[in-house]
Amino acid sequence: MPRNGSSPAESDLYPAVKAFLEAQGYSVKAEVRGCDVVATRGDEPPVIVELKLSFSLTLLLQGIDRLALTDRVYLAVSRPRGRRARRVSVHRRDVRDLCRRLGLGLMTVAPGRAAAGVEVIVDPVPYRPRRRVASLTRLLGEHARRAGDPNRGGITRMPIVTAYRQEALRCAMLIQRGGHASLKALRETGLVPNASRILQRDVYGWFRRLERATYGLTERARQDIGRFAASSALPDFGVGATMQY
């Protein structure tokens, strides 16, 4: 714990880290030529540990700089407390993945608990990412099915126009033309091959069933069509798109 009840300092992490490494046979010394902790064991490459109270870009950059000295670099941060501890940055999967990609180790430290207060989250080992084949297939499939480029990179307040949303918009716009449309007529246009699934699922709350296999639009659909039209995100119908109502 911090001395005399004062606010914690990076130096409060050192005793636990030192004890943890010494228990594994390392000779440990602090503040060696700018490095917070340097540990050696026989002829092995040294272990360098950089201490910070919380995970930050500054700590990450320090760790990257130390990789020029050794491949065995750890970032050590104070262990988060309370019910939200596992949700803060140091325990997030993307933070762990980032450290792995960079070849950095990551540990948390509970000040005042000696060696038992150290938890190694990531070891600094060569990173060989496993390709996510299913995710890549979905990514390329969405890219191929999406007509044109209806979104602006970096948008945050407009819904993303996906290939599915484009087809749902075509469906809604075709219905809007005549006030209603049958499922058969929508299919025959060739513009909405998944019309049956889109109408039945009604993900966006756009469609209302008027009678068997015949649909109209909700007020929400009209509002959303207007909103996407204002942002020039409505899909094209192409040439000669007609429908028998």
Phi and psi in degrees as a GROMACS rama.xvg file:
@    title "Ramachandran Plot"
@    xaxis  label "Phi"
@    yaxis  label "Psi"
@TYPE xy
-57.7198  144.776  PRO-2
-68.3152  137.857  ARG-3
56.8824  28.6375  ASN-4
70.6238  11.5013  GLY-5
-77.0965  172.825  SER-6
-63.2319  144.836  SER-7
-64.0006  150.654  PRO-8
-128.037  161.639  ALA-9
-57.5029  -34.7112  GLU-10
-64.8449  -20.7064  SER-11
-68.647  -17.695  ASP-12
-81.5579  -21.9649  LEU-13
-62.1526  -47.2237  TYR-14
-55.9161  -42.0183  PRO-15
-66.8653  -42.5074  ALA-16
-64.7584  -42.7708  VAL-17
-59.8188  -47.4613  LYS-18
-63.7521  -38.9784  ALA-19
-62.1288  -45.6129  PHE-20
-73.0857  -39.1025  LEU-21
-64.6231  -31.567  GLU-22
-65.705  -17.5581  ALA-23
-101.625  10.7044  GLN-24
91.5351  13.3833  GLY-25
-88.0439  150.13  TYR-26
-93.7993  119.45  SER-27
-116.7  132.613  VAL-28
-139.072  148.775  LYS-29
-102.64  154.083  ALA-30
52.0868  61.7428  GLU-31
-105.612  107.58  VAL-32
47.7366  50.9856  ARG-33
88.9465  -11.8671  GLY-34
-89.6622  133.229  CYS-35
-61.1595  -46.6448  ASP-36
-138.432  132.403  VAL-37
-128.387  127.943  VAL-38
-126.208  134.281  ALA-39
-124.594  152.208  THR-40
-149.86  103.237  ARG-41
58.7629  -134.632  GLY-42
-92.7583  7.91123  ASP-43
-70.1693  156.304  GLU-44
-59.8101  146.546  PRO-45
-69.1966  155.952  PRO-46
-103.584  129.782  VAL-47
-116.356  133.658  ILE-48
-123.72  127.968  VAL-49
-104.46  132.031  GLU-50
-104.68  134.475  LEU-51
-150.033  152.643  LYS-52
-70.1277  -28.8254  LEU-53
-145.777  160.09  SER-54
-71.7663  134.469  PHE-55
-154.077  167.728  SER-56
-63.3647  -37.493  LEU-57
-58.1612  -45.5964  THR-58
-63.9679  -42.1332  LEU-59
-61.6425  -43.5661  LEU-60
-66.8034  -35.962  LEU-61
-62.4315  -43.9231  GLN-62
-61.9918  -42.4394  GLY-63
-61.9231  -40.5242  ILE-64
-63.2617  -37.0105  ASP-65
-71.0259  -19.7634  ARG-66
-64.2  -17.0665  LEU-67
-71.7548  -14.9894  ALA-68
-100.979  -37.0431  LEU-69
-159.279  154.525  THR-70
-83.4138  -4.77379  ASP-71
-107.745  78.535  ARG-72
-118.461  130.576  VAL-73
-116.845  143.709  TYR-74
-101.993  126.344  LEU-75
-117.882  127.823  ALA-76
-127.96  156.922  VAL-77
-64.7381  136.607  SER-78
-69.1458  125.657  ARG-79
-63.7209  149.664  PRO-80
-115.838  165.633  ARG-81
86.8628  -178.851  GLY-82
-66.2285  -25.1989  ARG-83
-91.3506  6.34732  ARG-84
-55.803  -40.8294  ALA-85
-77.6546  -5.94551  ARG-86
-103.652  -5.87532  ARG-87
-78.5163  170.954  VAL-88
-55.4974  -41.7059  SER-89
-64.1851  -23.0131  VAL-90
-99.8653  -0.391986  HIS-91
-71.5325  145.085  ARG-92
-61.9529  -39.5359  ARG-93
-66.7408  -30.9123  ASP-94
-69.2419  -42.9456  VAL-95
-62.0113  -43.3983  ARG-96
-63.041  -38.2836  ASP-97
-62.1704  -45.685  LEU-98
-61.4158  -41.123  CYS-99
-62.6602  -43.9702  ARG-100
-61.2263  -35.4592  ARG-101
-85.7925  -8.0545  LEU-102
78.0542  24.4428  GLY-103
-103.314  144.018  LEU-104
-85.3298  161.539  GLY-105
-141.952  131.614  LEU-106
-141.034  154.306  MET-107
-111.15  152.382  THR-108
-132.809  129.761  VAL-109
-97.3749  106.001  ALA-110
-56.5909  139.28  PRO-111
85.5342  5.41225  GLY-112
-113.639  17.1222  ARG-113
53.5235  -150.673  ALA-114
-60.8182  -32.1555  ALA-115
-67.4736  -14.5315  ALA-116
-85.4659  1.71043  GLY-117
-102.477  128.825  VAL-118
-122.874  117.854  GLU-119
-84.4259  119.719  VAL-120
-93.5818  -40.7004  ILE-121
-138.377  134.159  VAL-122
-96.4142  147.747  ASP-123
-79.0849  89.23  PRO-124
-121.459  157.104  VAL-125
-54.6438  133.494  PRO-126
-96.1578  125.137  TYR-127
-124.999  93.3142  ARG-128
-63.1332  138.519  PRO-129
-87.8651  123.77  ARG-130
-66.666  131.8  ARG-131
-91.3965  87.4753  ARG-132
-60.6044  -44.2685  VAL-133
-63.8536  -41.7793  ALA-134
-65.543  -39.7619  SER-135
-64.4587  -40.0372  LEU-136
-62.1447  -42.8979  THR-137
-65.4406  -39.3107  ARG-138
-60.9735  -50.6544  LEU-139
-68.3323  -34.3428  LEU-140
-64.3904  -43.7884  GLY-141
-63.7918  -41.3439  GLU-142
-61.4006  -41.5356  HIS-143
-71.4156  -37.4647  ALA-144
-79.4716  -24.5113  ARG-145
-72.8427  127.095  ARG-146
-84.0474  124.508  ALA-147
66.4181  -155.438  GLY-148
-132.845  78.7531  ASP-149
-78.4746  -10.2655  PRO-150
-108.106  158.963  ASN-151
-108.299  125.543  ARG-152
-56.5519  130.509  GLY-153
95.1493  0.59571  GLY-154
-66.4547  147.989  ILE-155
-128.914  -19.3435  THR-156
-111.768  3.71871  ARG-157
-117.165  140.601  MET-158
-61.0211  143.789  PRO-159
-71.0286  131.701  ILE-160
-86.957  97.6956  VAL-161
-86.6154  173.301  THR-162
-61.7969  -38.278  ALA-163
-64.663  -44.0021  TYR-164
-65.5642  -36.2895  ARG-165
-60.0351  -44.6115  GLN-166
-67.5692  -37.9323  GLU-167
-64.6662  -37.6088  ALA-168
-65.5004  -41.9787  LEU-169
-59.2737  -42.8449  ARG-170
-60.2806  -47.3075  CYS-171
-65.2805  -39.6997  ALA-172
-68.476  -36.2883  MET-173
-65.8177  -40.9472  LEU-174
-65.4071  -39.4176  ILE-175
-61.6929  -33.4084  GLN-176
-57.153  -41.6152  ARG-177
-111.893  2.52207  GLY-178
85.7951  -23.9552  GLY-179
-161.776  167.324  HIS-180
-160.921  147.919  ALA-181
-87.4214  155.709  SER-182
-60.7951  -39.1467  LEU-183
-60.3971  -45.2134  LYS-184
-64.9323  -39.4938  ALA-185
-63.6224  -42.1506  LEU-186
-63.6889  -39.715  ARG-187
-67.0752  -19.1937  GLU-188
-69.8472  -24.7298  THR-189
76.978  1.89672  GLY-190
-91.5109  -20.3388  LEU-191
-132.859  72.9271  VAL-192
-61.3848  -22.1894  PRO-193
-104.771  29.3031  ASN-194
-55.8468  -43.0987  ALA-195
-59.1007  -47.9615  SER-196
-66.4928  -39.8881  ARG-197
-64.2833  -44.3993  ILE-198
-69.0089  -38.9866  LEU-199
-72.3393  -41.298  GLN-200
-74.4648  -37.9239  ARG-201
45.3158  56.0531  ASP-202
-57.308  -36.9499  VAL-203
-99.4714  2.18815  TYR-204
69.1193  35.8972  GLY-205
-97.1094  -22.1272  TRP-206
-115.766  144.798  PHE-207
-131.197  135.831  ARG-208
-80.2308  121.148  ARG-209
-89.0652  -41.9498  LEU-210
-159.769  -175.622  GLU-211
-55.5781  120.677  ARG-212
59.2541  24.6569  ALA-213
-132.113  133.897  THR-214
-132.333  150.746  TYR-215
-120.936  -171.977  GLY-216
-110.194  152.915  LEU-217
-88.8121  167.469  THR-218
-64.9246  -33.2237  GLU-219
-61.1159  -39.1099  ARG-220
-61.3328  -44.6264  ALA-221
-62.6097  -40.7267  ARG-222
-64.4066  -43.2077  GLN-223
-69.0506  -36.7433  ASP-224
-60.591  -43.2142  ILE-225
-63.552  -38.3975  GLY-226
-67.2049  -43.5856  ARG-227
-70.097  -31.8937  PHE-228
-64.1853  -40.5622  ALA-229
-64.418  -28.1723  ALA-230
-98.9481  12.0961  SER-231
56.8958  38.3966  SER-232
-111.5  7.95261  ALA-233
-73.8646  139.797  LEU-234
-74.0691  151.572  PRO-235
-79.6153  151.335  ASP-236
-89.2027  -19.6876  PHE-237
86.554  -176.423  GLY-238
-88.4855  134.255  VAL-239
77.1674  23.5452  GLY-240
-77.6213  110.789  ALA-241
-129.379  160.969  THR-242
-149.523  137.44  MET-243
-89.2084  116.485  GLN-244
